[in-house]
Amino acid sequence: MKPEDRLEIEKLGGFAGFGQPGSRLRCRAVVTGVELTDEERGTIAALFASPGHAPGVGADAFRYRLTLSCGADCRKIEVGEDDLPASLQTRLQDELI
């Protein structure tokens, strides 16, 4: 992930049903590569390098949809809550839509 890249993180699932059809709740963050630490950028790069990893599932488990925009290129993956560093999870903000 380069400093000029844009990353959108969206929380999905859980008891509240974040991001599910018909849900009026959304929890997300949008950050640029320059706002992330070297460690966070490395973690994001590793997650996108191995997108075949299936997020954990379970009752009330959260998943995270990551959308990485690099110029005209846009890639999406979903990861489990254990895969996304806590430092990135704390950047998310709840929204009523």
N, C-alpha and C positions, 0 to 999 in steps of 0.2 A: 504494500500500500504506500503510495507516494503522498507527500504533503498536500498536493492539490486535489487528491481524490476525495470523494464525498461518500460517507457511509450513513445509511439509515438503518436503525435498529428498531424493530417492532416486536413487542411481547405478544405472544399468542397463547390462548388457552387459559387454564386455571379455573377456579370456581366462578370467577366473574365472567369468563368467556371472552377475554380480550381478543379483539381482532376477528371474532367469529361472525358469520352472517347474522344480521339482525341486532348485533351488540351495539350499544350506544357508548361503549367505553373503548378507548384506545390508549395504549401506553407506548411511547416511542421517543426516540432521540435522533437528531441529525447532527453529525459531526464531520469535520474535515480532517484529513490526515495530519495537518499541522497541529490540531488540538489534542492528538493522541501521543502517548509516550512511545518510546521505541519498542518497549515490551508489548504494548497494546497493538501497535502496528504489526509486529511480528506474529502475534496470536491471530490477528485477522487474516494476514497473508497465509498462515498455515491452515486456517479453517477453509479458505477458498481454494487452497491447493489440494485438499482432500474432501471435496463436496459429497462424496459417496457415504459419508458417515451419517447414519440415521439418528435423529434426535430421540432421546429417551421418551417413553410414553408411560403414562400412569394416571391414576385419578388425580385431578387437579394439578398435573404437571404443567410447567411452562415450557414453551418453545420460543425461539427467537428467529425471526426472519431478518436476514441481513441482506441489504441491497447495496452493492458497491458500484459506484459510478466513477469510471475512469475516462474522462473525455466523452466520446460518443459510445463507449462500451459500458454496458450495464449488466451486472451478474447478480443473481439471487441464490441464496441457500437458506436452509433452516437448520438450526442447531438446538441441542438441549440446554437446559439451564446450567448444567455442570460444565458445559463447553465454553460458555461466555464468561470472561473474567468479571468478578464482582465490581471492579472499577468501572466497567462499561455498563453494567446493570444499574448502577446508582445514577447514571446520567439520564435514565428514562423518566419521562414525565407523564402522569395520567391526564387524559383529556376526555371530556364529555362531548360526544359528537351528535 
